[in-house]
Amino acid sequence: MTYMIILAAAAVVCFWPQLVAEFAKLRASAKGIEPRYMLAAAMAAGCLVAVGLEHFGQDQQPMPPAPPAPLLFTLRGKFIGVTASQDAATLGALCDELANVLEYDAGQAEPRIKTGAAIEDLRLAAREARLRGVSLGARQPHARDAVKAYLDQVAGTSGGPLTAEQRMAWVSAFRDVGRAATDAAR
């Protein structure tokens, strides 16, 4: 497209004297034509040029589709009852700490958490230590189901060995749940 514009500009510069002379002849011979007809002809010619340029550019590859929007996880309305705010704040703090522990462990020379099963064990141990055996999931079943579905979708369900990408997916998922729970506590 740019080359065509440069080529057209070069042709106009090169043949400018001839173009001016031809335009003067055309103007002299068109004394009986109304200006509105000349304007309409010029507009039609412009439309033809625009259509030609538009079809000329169709050989290019189309733009790839935009990537899907990231999932925005929320727990608003999932915590119910007199302990709802406290339960949401507790879950938020617990998930943030799990994310911090996984991130710290990844930076060690020899990480201790090497499998998805180890993440599950860590999660259970942290819950038991923090909540003294109380199950937030039993008190808040709507939140439990939403968190489970989100973690399964984003981080997966594999109990096997963790790759660096899978570990970061777990860290990100725990941070998202922590943020959503903290937002729900407000």
N, CA, C and O of each residue as an XYZ file, in Angstrom:
744
protein
N       0.841     -1.185      0.000
C       0.000      0.000      0.000
C       0.886      1.248      0.000
O       0.651      2.172     -0.779
N       1.886      1.280      0.855
C       2.778      2.436      0.931
C       3.546      2.603     -0.376
O       3.748      3.720     -0.853
N       3.966      1.489     -0.939
C       4.696      1.561     -2.210
C       3.820      2.145     -3.316
O       4.299      2.905     -4.158
N       2.534      1.788     -3.311
C       1.622      2.319     -4.336
C       1.472      3.832     -4.190
O       1.429      4.551     -5.188
N       1.394      4.309     -2.969
C       1.258      5.758     -2.745
C       2.529      6.470     -3.186
O       2.460      7.522     -3.822
N       3.684      5.913     -2.857
C       4.949      6.525     -3.267
C       5.077      6.514     -4.785
O       5.529      7.494     -5.378
N       4.680      5.407     -5.419
C       4.734      5.312     -6.874
C       3.806      6.337     -7.530
O       4.182      6.974     -8.514
N       2.594      6.496     -6.988
C       1.652      7.484     -7.527
C       2.192      8.891     -7.356
O       2.082      9.713     -8.266
N       2.776      9.178     -6.200
C       3.348     10.511     -5.968
C       4.509     10.771     -6.931
O       4.652     11.885     -7.436
N       5.335      9.760     -7.189
C       6.448      9.923     -8.132
C       5.932     10.191     -9.540
O       6.503     11.006    -10.264
N       4.848      9.505     -9.937
C       4.275      9.721    -11.272
C       3.729     11.142    -11.400
O       3.898     11.784    -12.437
N       3.075     11.632    -10.345
C       2.535     13.002    -10.389
C       3.667     14.002    -10.505
O       3.583     14.940    -11.298
N       4.742     13.817     -9.717
C       5.876     14.741     -9.774
C       6.526     14.702    -11.155
O       6.881     15.744    -11.706
N       6.682     13.501    -11.713
C       7.352     13.352    -13.005
C       6.534     13.965    -14.148
O       7.086     14.612    -15.038
N       5.228     13.756    -14.113
C       4.384     14.204    -15.227
C       3.564     15.448    -14.886
O       2.539     15.695    -15.521
N       3.987     16.225    -13.912
C       3.222     17.385    -13.480
C       2.934     18.377    -14.615
O       1.784     18.794    -14.754
N       3.900     18.768    -15.420
C       3.585     19.739    -16.487
C       2.535     19.207    -17.473
O       1.640     19.948    -17.880
N       2.639     17.955    -17.849
C       1.670     17.374    -18.769
C       0.283     17.299    -18.118
O      -0.723     17.560    -18.776
N       0.228     16.944    -16.830
C      -1.052     16.863    -16.127
C      -1.733     18.232    -16.054
O      -2.948     18.331    -16.224
N      -0.954     19.282    -15.804
C      -1.518     20.636    -15.723
C      -2.061     21.047    -17.083
O      -3.132     21.647    -17.175
N      -1.313     20.721    -18.149
C      -1.765     21.095    -19.495
C      -3.042     20.344    -19.852
O      -3.966     20.938    -20.407
N      -3.114     19.047    -19.544
C      -4.317     18.259    -19.838
C      -5.509     18.747    -19.016
O      -6.632     18.790    -19.519
N      -5.274     19.112    -17.764
C      -6.360     19.606    -16.919
C      -6.900     20.928    -17.465
O      -8.108     21.164    -17.435
N      -6.011     21.792    -17.966
C      -6.447     23.071    -18.541
C      -7.293     22.830    -19.791
O      -8.291     23.519    -19.998
N      -6.903     21.849    -20.637
C      -7.682     21.526    -21.835
C      -9.060     20.991    -21.439
O     -10.074     21.381    -22.019
N      -9.088     20.099    -20.451
C     -10.351     19.521    -20.002
C     -11.259     20.603    -19.444
O     -12.462     20.604    -19.703
N     -10.694     21.513    -18.689
C     -11.491     22.585    -18.096
C     -12.047     23.508    -19.178
O     -13.185     23.971    -19.088
N     -11.246     23.765    -20.186
C     -11.701     24.636    -21.267
C     -12.813     23.964    -22.072
O     -13.757     24.631    -22.493
N     -12.712     22.657    -22.290
C     -13.719     21.966    -23.089
C     -14.989     21.684    -22.293
O     -16.026     21.369    -22.878
N     -14.923     21.791    -20.979
C     -16.074     21.470    -20.136
C     -16.812     22.716    -19.694
O     -17.418     22.710    -18.622
N     -16.787     23.782    -20.474
C     -17.445     25.015    -20.079
C     -18.953     24.845    -19.983
O     -19.599     25.553    -19.211
N     -19.525     23.933    -20.740
C     -20.965     23.754    -20.712
C     -21.435     22.785    -19.628
O     -22.638     22.631    -19.419
N     -20.495     22.129    -18.936
C     -20.861     21.148    -17.899
C     -20.987     21.862    -16.561
O     -20.132     22.662    -16.181
N     -22.067     21.557    -15.858
C     -22.279     22.176    -14.543
C     -21.242     21.664    -13.549
O     -20.816     20.514    -13.648
N     -20.828     22.492    -12.597
C     -19.816     22.092    -11.608
C     -20.248     20.892    -10.751
O     -19.406     20.099    -10.330
N     -21.558     20.759    -10.493
C     -21.993     19.653     -9.647
C     -21.738     18.310    -10.338
O     -21.455     17.316     -9.670
N     -21.839     18.274    -11.688
C     -21.562     17.034    -12.411
C     -20.066     16.703    -12.367
O     -19.686     15.537    -12.264
N     -19.241     17.715    -12.444
C     -17.787     17.507    -12.354
C     -17.409     17.003    -10.957
O     -16.555     16.128    -10.812
N     -18.058     17.568     -9.930
C     -17.795     17.141     -8.567
C     -18.254     15.696     -8.366
O     -17.559     14.909     -7.723
N     -19.409     15.346     -8.907
C     -19.912     13.975     -8.800
C     -18.965     13.001     -9.503
O     -18.703     11.916     -8.984
N     -18.448     13.377    -10.679
C     -17.501     12.515    -11.400
C     -16.216     12.341    -10.604
O     -15.659     11.245    -10.552
N     -15.743     13.424     -9.982
C     -14.526     13.330     -9.168
C     -14.754     12.427     -7.958
O     -13.871     11.654     -7.585
N     -15.940     12.519     -7.342
C     -16.246     11.669     -6.187
C     -16.344     10.202     -6.608
O     -15.870      9.317     -5.897
N     -16.956      9.949     -7.760
C     -17.059      8.577     -8.246
C     -15.674      8.006     -8.539
O     -15.398      6.845     -8.239
N     -14.812      8.823     -9.123
C     -13.443      8.373     -9.395
C     -12.714      8.077     -8.086
O     -11.970      7.100     -7.994
N     -12.925      8.912     -7.085
C     -12.309      8.680     -5.769
C     -12.799      7.379     -5.157
O     -12.016      6.635     -4.567
N     -14.099      7.096     -5.292
C     -14.653      5.841     -4.766
C     -14.033      4.642     -5.471
O     -13.705      3.644     -4.831
N     -13.871      4.739     -6.795
C     -13.252      3.643     -7.526
C     -11.815      3.404     -7.075
O     -11.385      2.259     -6.938
N     -11.080      4.478     -6.846
C      -9.708      4.351     -6.357
C      -9.709      3.705     -4.970
O      -8.890      2.825     -4.703
N     -10.617      4.131     -4.081
C     -10.687      3.568     -2.724
C     -11.025      2.084     -2.757
O     -10.427      1.294     -2.026
N     -11.982      1.697     -3.604
C     -12.346      0.282     -3.724
C     -11.158     -0.520     -4.243
O     -10.887     -1.617     -3.756
N     -10.456      0.021     -5.222
C      -9.284     -0.668     -5.759
C      -8.206     -0.852     -4.704
O      -7.602     -1.921     -4.615
N      -7.957      0.177     -3.907
C      -6.952      0.064     -2.855
C      -7.386     -0.917     -1.775
O      -6.562     -1.656     -1.238
N      -8.674     -0.927     -1.456
C      -9.180     -1.838     -0.430
C      -9.021     -3.288     -0.875
O      -8.596     -4.135     -0.089
N      -9.358     -3.580     -2.127
C      -9.235     -4.952     -2.625
C      -7.786     -5.342     -2.836
O      -7.441     -6.521     -2.754
N      -6.933     -4.363     -3.109
C      -5.516     -4.651     -3.266
C      -4.920     -5.146     -1.948
O      -4.051     -6.018     -1.959
N      -5.363     -4.614     -0.828
C      -4.828     -4.982      0.483
C      -5.405     -6.261      1.052
O      -4.982     -6.668      2.134
N      -6.355     -6.928      0.386
C      -6.971     -8.123      0.946
C      -6.092     -9.356      0.858
O      -6.415    -10.375      1.467
N      -4.999     -9.299      0.125
C      -4.113    -10.450      0.028
C      -3.313    -10.649      1.309
O      -2.719    -11.710      1.501
N      -3.285     -9.671      2.169
C      -2.540     -9.769      3.418
C      -3.232    -10.733      4.371
O      -4.435    -10.974      4.273
N      -2.446    -11.279      5.295
C      -2.978    -12.199      6.292
C      -3.897    -11.426      7.246
O      -3.581    -10.302      7.636
N      -5.024    -12.024      7.619
C      -5.896    -11.338      8.575
C      -5.245    -11.292      9.949
O      -4.379    -12.105     10.269
N      -5.670    -10.342     10.742
C      -5.158    -10.214     12.105
C      -5.577    -11.441     12.909
O      -6.714    -11.896     12.783
N      -4.688    -11.980     13.727
C      -5.094    -13.116     14.559
C      -6.115    -12.654     15.591
O      -6.099    -11.495     16.004
N      -6.998    -13.551     16.009
C      -7.994    -13.146     16.993
C      -7.325    -12.780     18.314
O      -6.255    -13.286     18.651
N      -7.971    -11.903     19.042
C      -7.439    -11.493     20.334
C      -7.439    -12.683     21.282
O      -8.321    -13.539     21.211
N      -6.447    -12.738     22.173
C      -6.440    -13.853     23.121
C      -7.655    -13.769     24.040
O      -8.181    -12.684     24.291
N      -8.092    -14.914     24.536
C      -9.260    -14.874     25.414
C      -8.967    -14.062     26.667
O      -7.843    -14.046     27.168
N      -9.976    -13.406     27.149
C      -9.820    -12.600     28.354
C      -9.491    -13.506     29.537
O     -10.029    -14.607     29.656
N      -8.603    -13.032     30.406
C      -8.283    -13.865     31.551
C      -9.508    -14.059     32.442
O     -10.394    -13.207     32.522
N      -9.521    -15.200     33.100
C     -10.633    -15.481     33.992
C     -10.573    -14.535     35.187
O      -9.521    -14.364     35.802
N     -11.687    -13.934     35.501
C     -11.759    -13.079     36.671
C     -12.542    -13.848     37.713
O     -13.761    -13.994     37.622
N     -11.821    -14.334     38.701
C     -12.431    -15.179     39.715
C     -12.957    -14.302     40.843
O     -12.271    -13.400     41.322
N     -14.175    -14.583     41.253
C     -14.768    -13.845     42.357
C     -15.502    -14.801     43.285
O     -16.048    -15.819     42.862
N     -15.497    -14.446     44.541
C     -16.214    -15.229     45.548
C     -17.310    -14.401     46.221
O     -17.875    -14.813     47.234
N     -17.598    -13.252     45.659
C     -18.654    -12.412     46.246
C     -19.975    -13.165     46.209
O     -20.371    -13.723     45.185
N     -20.645    -13.165     47.358
C     -21.927    -13.836     47.474
C     -21.829    -15.319     47.759
O     -22.851    -15.980     47.945
N     -20.620    -15.858     47.798
C     -20.446    -17.294     48.046
C     -20.336    -17.617     49.539
O     -20.630    -18.737     49.959
N     -19.917    -16.644     50.329
C     -19.809    -16.841     51.772
C     -21.116    -16.378     52.413
O     -21.558    -15.250     52.194
N     -21.735    -17.263     53.211
C     -23.058    -16.998     53.761
C     -23.035    -17.275     55.264
O     -22.364    -18.198     55.726
N     -23.755    -16.487     55.995
C     -23.920    -16.737     57.425
C     -23.192    -15.724     58.284
O     -22.588    -14.774     57.787
N     -23.266    -15.956     59.605
C     -22.699    -14.995     60.556
C     -21.174    -14.990     60.518
O     -20.555    -13.990     60.882
N     -20.563    -16.079     60.087
C     -19.095    -16.146     60.024
C     -18.568    -15.886     58.615
O     -17.392    -16.129     58.345
N     -19.410    -15.400     57.726
C     -19.030    -15.257     56.314
C     -17.794    -14.388     56.126
O     -16.855    -14.799     55.444
N     -17.774    -13.205     56.712
C     -16.651    -12.295     56.529
C     -15.374    -12.879     57.121
O     -14.310    -12.811     56.506
N     -15.484    -13.454     58.321
C     -14.323    -14.058     58.967
C     -13.812    -15.251     58.158
O     -12.603    -15.415     57.992
N     -14.725    -16.080     57.656
C     -14.316    -17.238     56.855
C     -13.630    -16.800     55.566
O     -12.637    -17.398     55.152
N     -14.161    -15.758     54.933
C     -13.551    -15.264     53.690
C     -12.155    -14.707     53.955
O     -11.228    -14.973     53.190
N     -11.997    -13.941     55.026
C     -10.681    -13.389     55.363
C      -9.695    -14.507     55.686
O      -8.530    -14.440     55.296
N     -10.152    -15.524     56.388
C      -9.290    -16.661     56.735
C      -8.847    -17.396     55.480
O      -7.668    -17.717     55.334
N      -9.779    -17.666     54.571
C      -9.431    -18.343     53.328
C      -8.461    -17.500     52.509
O      -7.519    -18.032     51.921
N      -8.686    -16.190     52.468
C      -7.786    -15.308     51.728
C      -6.369    -15.361     52.267
O      -5.411    -15.461     51.501
N      -6.232    -15.293     53.599
C      -4.903    -15.345     54.210
C      -4.251    -16.708     53.985
O      -3.055    -16.783     53.702
N      -5.023    -17.778     54.109
C      -4.499    -19.126     53.928
C      -3.992    -19.339     52.499
O      -2.914    -19.897     52.299
N      -4.770    -18.894     51.508
C      -4.366    -19.065     50.094
C      -3.158    -18.204     49.752
O      -2.278    -18.642     49.012
N      -3.104    -16.984     50.283
C      -1.928    -16.141     50.046
C      -0.675    -16.794     50.626
O       0.386    -16.777     50.002
N      -0.801    -17.368     51.821
C       0.347    -18.026     52.442
C       0.757    -19.270     51.664
O       1.949    -19.537     51.514
N      -0.214    -20.035     51.166
C       0.127    -21.203     50.345
C       0.889    -20.769     49.088
O       1.861    -21.416     48.696
N       0.453    -19.689     48.466
C       1.146    -19.179     47.275
C       2.564    -18.757     47.634
O       3.505    -19.046     46.894
N       2.721    -18.077     48.763
C       4.056    -17.647     49.194
C       4.970    -18.845     49.455
O       6.137    -18.828     49.064
N       4.449    -19.882     50.110
C       5.242    -21.074     50.408
C       5.666    -21.768     49.105
O       6.824    -22.161     48.964
N       4.741    -21.920     48.162
C       5.089    -22.562     46.883
C       6.130    -21.743     46.122
O       7.041    -22.301     45.511
N       5.991    -20.443     46.163
C       6.939    -19.577     45.471
C       8.317    -19.646     46.134
O       9.338    -19.711     45.449
N       8.339    -19.633     47.450
C       9.606    -19.756     48.178
C      10.267    -21.102     47.883
O      11.467    -21.172     47.617
N       9.479    -22.154     47.932
C      10.012    -23.496     47.704
C      10.612    -23.620     46.296
O      11.609    -24.316     46.100
N      10.005    -22.951     45.336
C      10.512    -23.010     43.951
C      11.896    -22.391     43.841
O      12.676    -22.768     42.967
N      12.209    -21.442     44.720
C      13.504    -20.770     44.669
C      14.623    -21.530     45.360
O      15.780    -21.111     45.308
N      14.298    -22.630     45.999
C      15.313    -23.418     46.700
C      16.118    -24.262     45.707
O      15.640    -24.602     44.625
N      17.340    -24.587     46.099
C      18.195    -25.417     45.243
C      17.554    -26.787     45.025
O      17.617    -27.336     43.924
N      16.944    -27.333     46.060
C      16.260    -28.622     45.975
C      14.862    -28.444     46.570
O      14.686    -28.590     47.780
N      13.861    -28.130     45.731
C      12.507    -27.910     46.255
C      11.962    -29.152     46.954
O      12.217    -30.280     46.531
N      11.208    -28.926     48.030
C      10.596    -30.033     48.763
C       9.271    -30.455     48.132
O       8.911    -31.632     48.142
N       8.561    -29.485     47.588
C       7.252    -29.764     46.994
C       7.483    -30.062     45.515
O       7.730    -29.154     44.721
N       7.402    -31.337     45.153
C       7.760    -31.766     43.804
C       6.591    -32.330     43.011
O       6.712    -32.555     41.807
N       5.443    -32.564     43.682
C       4.307    -33.175     42.994
C       3.016    -32.447     43.343
O       2.947    -31.689     44.310
N       2.015    -32.696     42.541
C       0.691    -32.157     42.832
C       0.134    -32.731     44.125
O      -0.582    -32.043     44.853
N       0.458    -33.994     44.418
C       0.019    -34.615     45.670
C       0.643    -33.899     46.867
O       0.002    -33.767     47.910
N       1.888    -33.436     46.728
C       2.544    -32.705     47.816
C       1.855    -31.361     48.051
O       1.784    -30.899     49.190
N       1.352    -30.733     46.998
C       0.599    -29.481     47.164
C      -0.676    -29.762     47.946
O      -1.041    -28.992     48.835
N      -1.348    -30.848     47.625
C      -2.577    -31.212     48.349
C      -2.273    -31.485     49.819
O      -3.021    -31.057     50.699
N      -1.177    -32.199     50.089
C      -0.779    -32.462     51.482
C      -0.473    -31.158     52.215
O      -0.873    -30.979     53.365
N       0.234    -30.251     51.549
C       0.546    -28.949     52.148
C      -0.732    -28.178     52.456
O      -0.860    -27.575     53.522
N      -1.664    -28.201     51.530
C      -2.933    -27.490     51.725
C      -3.693    -28.043     52.928
O      -4.206    -27.286     53.752
N      -3.758    -29.360     53.020
C      -4.459    -29.987     54.154
C      -3.760    -29.699     55.476
O      -4.416    -29.400     56.474
N      -2.426    -29.788     55.489
C      -1.675    -29.520     56.716
C      -1.851    -28.060     57.151
O      -2.014    -27.780     58.338
N      -1.820    -27.143     56.197
C      -1.994    -25.723     56.525
C      -3.394    -25.460     57.062
O      -3.563    -24.708     58.022
N      -4.390    -26.072     56.448
C      -5.766    -25.890     56.923
C      -5.933    -26.436     58.337
O      -6.529    -25.782     59.193
N      -5.408    -27.630     58.579
C      -5.535    -28.221     59.913
C      -4.797    -27.400     60.966
O      -5.291    -27.223     62.079
N      -3.613    -26.900     60.613
C      -2.842    -26.110     61.570
C      -3.498    -24.757     61.829
O      -3.553    -24.304     62.973
N      -3.983    -24.124     60.799
C      -4.563    -22.781     60.940
C      -5.952    -22.822     61.555
O      -6.289    -21.969     62.376
N      -6.754    -23.792     61.172
C      -8.152    -23.821     61.599
C      -8.428    -24.843     62.701
O      -9.570    -24.997     63.133
N      -7.405    -25.526     63.147
C      -7.538    -26.507     64.229
C      -8.620    -27.541     63.926
O      -9.417    -27.910     64.789
N      -8.622    -27.995     62.675
C      -9.554    -29.046     62.294
C     -10.909    -28.575     61.813
O     -11.689    -29.388     61.316
N     -11.225    -27.287     61.939
C     -12.513    -26.762     61.455
C     -12.461    -26.704     59.932
O     -11.455    -26.286     59.360
N     -13.519    -27.112     59.290
C     -13.574    -27.109     57.829
C     -14.385    -25.914     57.333
O     -15.595    -25.836     57.546
N     -13.702    -24.991     56.672
C     -14.423    -23.863     56.063
C     -15.355    -24.362     54.963
O     -16.430    -23.802     54.753
N     -14.946    -25.403     54.272
C     -15.765    -25.960     53.199
C     -17.098    -26.477     53.700
O     -18.107    -26.372     53.003
N     -17.114    -27.038     54.912
C     -18.374    -27.521     55.479
C     -19.288    -26.356     55.846
O     -20.506    -26.449     55.701
N     -18.689    -25.242     56.327
C     -19.494    -24.072     56.694
C     -19.885    -23.249     55.480
O     -20.933    -22.604     55.482
N     -19.054    -23.263     54.441
C     -19.266    -22.428     53.261
C     -19.231    -23.294     52.000
O     -18.273    -23.225     51.230
N     -20.260    -24.104     51.785
C     -20.214    -25.041     50.650
C     -20.210    -24.347     49.286
O     -19.624    -24.872     48.339
N     -20.844    -23.190     49.167
C     -20.852    -22.485     47.872
C     -19.441    -21.998     47.525
O     -18.996    -22.113     46.382
N     -18.755    -21.461     48.515
C     -17.382    -21.002     48.295
C     -16.479    -22.198     47.997
O     -15.637    -22.129     47.102
N     -16.647    -23.294     48.740
C     -15.835    -24.502     48.528
C     -15.962    -24.997     47.090
O     -14.964    -25.299     46.435
N     -17.205    -25.076     46.606
C     -17.427    -25.579     45.247
C     -16.827    -24.646     44.196
O     -16.258    -25.105     43.205
N     -16.954    -23.331     44.415
C     -16.401    -22.362     43.456
C     -14.874    -22.425     43.439
O     -14.261    -22.370     42.373
N     -14.262    -22.541     44.617
C     -12.801    -22.608     44.690
C     -12.303    -23.901     44.043
O     -11.324    -23.883     43.297
N     -12.964    -25.009     44.323
C     -12.553    -26.292     43.731
C     -12.617    -26.234     42.210
O     -11.680    -26.647     41.527
N     -13.727    -25.721     41.684
C     -13.881    -25.636     40.228
C     -12.797    -24.744     39.618
O     -12.239    -25.070     38.571
N     -12.504    -23.628     40.271
C     -11.496    -22.709     39.747
C     -10.102    -23.346     39.783
O      -9.376    -23.301     38.790
N      -9.732    -23.935     40.913
C      -8.409    -24.563     41.010
C      -8.255    -25.703     40.017
O      -7.195    -25.866     39.412
N      -9.318    -26.498     39.845
C      -9.254    -27.594     38.871
C      -9.053    -27.065     37.461
O      -8.286    -27.629     36.680
N      -9.747    -25.981     37.138
C      -9.664    -25.424     35.791
C      -8.319    -24.751     35.531
O      -7.738    -24.931     34.461
N      -7.822    -23.985     36.488
C      -6.617    -23.188     36.263
C      -5.336    -23.970     36.551
O      -4.382    -23.902     35.776
N      -5.309    -24.709     37.656
C      -4.077    -25.381     38.058
C      -4.068    -26.868     37.699
O      -3.001    -27.472     37.596
N      -5.234    -27.451     37.511
C      -5.296    -28.854     37.133
C      -5.510    -29.768     38.323
O      -5.611    -29.325     39.467
N      -5.575    -31.052     38.022
C      -5.849    -32.043     39.067
C      -4.775    -33.113     39.148
O      -4.935    -34.095     39.872
N      -3.696    -32.941     38.426
C      -2.653    -33.961     38.399
C      -1.913    -34.017     39.734
O      -1.534    -32.988     40.293
N      -1.719    -35.215     40.223
C      -0.936    -35.410     41.439
C       0.505    -35.759     41.136
O       1.295    -36.027     42.042
N       0.841    -35.754     39.861
C       2.181    -36.154     39.433
C       3.222    -35.063     39.611
O       2.967    -34.039     40.243
N       4.404    -35.296     39.043
C       5.514    -34.343     39.170
C       5.147    -32.959     38.628
O       4.420    -32.834     37.642
N       5.666    -31.927     39.296
C       5.375    -30.546     38.918
C       6.451    -30.004     37.981
O       7.645    -30.175     38.227
N       6.021    -29.354     36.915
C       6.949    -28.579     36.101
C       6.955    -27.156     36.656
O       6.124    -26.806     37.494
N       7.875    -26.357     36.193
C       7.933    -24.958     36.649
C       6.645    -24.222     36.266
O       6.147    -23.399     37.034
N       6.105    -24.520     35.075
C       4.875    -23.863     34.632
C       3.687    -24.263     35.501
O       2.848    -23.429     35.841
N       3.622    -25.552     35.861
C       2.524    -26.014     36.713
C       2.615    -25.395     38.103
O       1.601    -25.022     38.693
N       3.826    -25.290     38.615
C       4.012    -24.677     39.936
C       3.551    -23.219     39.901
O       2.871    -22.758     40.817
N       3.920    -22.499     38.845
C       3.509    -21.099     38.746
C       2.000    -20.978     38.546
O       1.392    -20.003     38.988
N       1.394    -21.963     37.881
C      -0.065    -21.965     37.731
C      -0.725    -22.115     39.101
O      -1.725    -21.457     39.384
N      -0.168    -22.979     39.948
C      -0.699    -23.137     41.309
C      -0.512    -21.855     42.114
O      -1.426    -21.431     42.822
N       0.653    -21.240     42.012
C       0.910    -19.989     42.741
C      -0.093    -18.929     42.309
O      -0.704    -18.262     43.144
N      -0.256    -18.778     41.000
C      -1.199    -17.795     40.470
C      -2.633    -18.099     40.900
O      -3.382    -17.191     41.260
N      -3.013    -19.374     40.862
C      -4.372    -19.754     41.244
C      -4.625    -19.475     42.724
O      -5.680    -18.953     43.084
N      -3.667    -19.819     43.580
C      -3.833    -19.541     45.011
C      -3.906    -18.033     45.264
O      -4.673    -17.586     46.117
N      -3.110    -17.247     44.527
C      -3.176    -15.784     44.694
C      -4.547    -15.250     44.251
O      -5.117    -14.375     44.903
N      -5.068    -15.783     43.142
C      -6.397    -15.349     42.677
C      -7.477    -15.677     43.699
O      -8.352    -14.857     43.975
N      -7.411    -16.874     44.255
C      -8.411    -17.265     45.266
C      -8.243    -16.393     46.509
O      -9.230    -15.955     47.100
N      -7.000    -16.143     46.903
C      -6.761    -15.284     48.066
C      -7.303    -13.886     47.854
O      -7.924    -13.315     48.751
N      -7.070    -13.322     46.653
C      -7.581    -11.988     46.343
C      -9.097    -11.977     46.340
O      -9.718    -11.059     46.877
N      -9.703    -13.006     45.729
C     -11.154    -13.067     45.652
C     -11.782    -13.229     47.045
O     -12.809    -12.618     47.341
N     -11.167    -14.042     47.883
C     -11.686    -14.226     49.243
C     -11.531    -12.955     50.068
O     -12.426    -12.591     50.830
N     -10.395    -12.283     49.915
C     -10.193    -11.021     50.645
C     -11.202     -9.971     50.178
O     -11.742     -9.219     50.991
N     -11.453     -9.922     48.879
C     -12.482     -8.996     48.360
C     -13.865     -9.335     48.905
O     -14.647     -8.439     49.223
N     -14.166    -10.623     49.014
C     -15.472    -11.041     49.517
C     -15.629    -10.720     51.004
O     -16.747    -10.547     51.490
N     -14.505    -10.641     51.726
C     -14.559    -10.349     53.160
C     -14.921     -8.896     53.429
O     -15.369     -8.574     54.529
N     -14.742     -8.025     52.470
C     -15.008     -6.589     52.675
C     -16.469     -6.273     52.643
O     -16.854     -5.114     52.799
